[in-house]
C-alpha cells in the first residue's frame, strides 16, 4: 500500500484531500504532498481562501430579536396556509415583513 501512495499522481491526491482534511489527518505528511510543489501550492491557496472566508462572516450569534421575527413570520405563514387552503397566501399589511 505504501507503494501506491508514493506513486500517487496529483489527481489521485486531490481526490483524497476531502477525506484527509475531514478526518483530521495531517495531509502535509503524505508522501505525494511532500514531493509535489503543485499540490503544496494548491494547499497554500486553499488555506488562504479558507482564512479569507473566515474573515468575511462574523462569528457571532444573530440578535435574539431576529429569531423572534423569524418565529412570528413562520406563525403568520402557517396561519395563512390554514385559513386559505389552495388560495393565494399573502402577508398582512401590518406584519413586520411589509415594512
Buried (B, 14 or more C-beta within 10 A) or exposed (E): EEEEBEEBEEEEBBEBBEEBBEEEEEBEEBBBBEEBEEBEEBBEEEEEEEEEEEEEEEEEEEEEEEEEBEEEBEEBEEEBEEEEEEEEEEEEEEBEEEE
